[in-house]
Amino acid sequence: MTDSPAQDTPDPRSGDEPTDEELAAFDLDHDGKISIVESERARLGIVDARLEEIAEEGGLKGKLAEGAHHLLDKLDND
């Protein structure tokens, strides 16, 4: 029997009940549940923020991150 590592935030797909703070942050349609779509949009937000950080570093990696950031923004805002 192996122990699985503890997660900092409960996965809405795992059956754990979200906290009031998680509902306020992630429940976009205010139905009292965090759907898979809402969870993935939150994950995209984290990826987008990391791309912005990398873009600020400059260089080729920064330019690629900036392009990916702009593309992700267009997809997320549509």
Sequence and secondary structure as in RCSB ss.txt:
>XXXX:A:sequence
MTDSPAQDTPDPRSGDEPTDEELAAFDLDHDGKISIVESERARLGIVDARLEEIAEEGGLKGKLAEGAHHLLDKL
DND
>XXXX:A:secstr
       SS  GGGT    HHHHHHH TT SSS  HHHHHHHHHHHHHHHHHHHHHT HHHHHHHHHHHHHHHHH
HH 
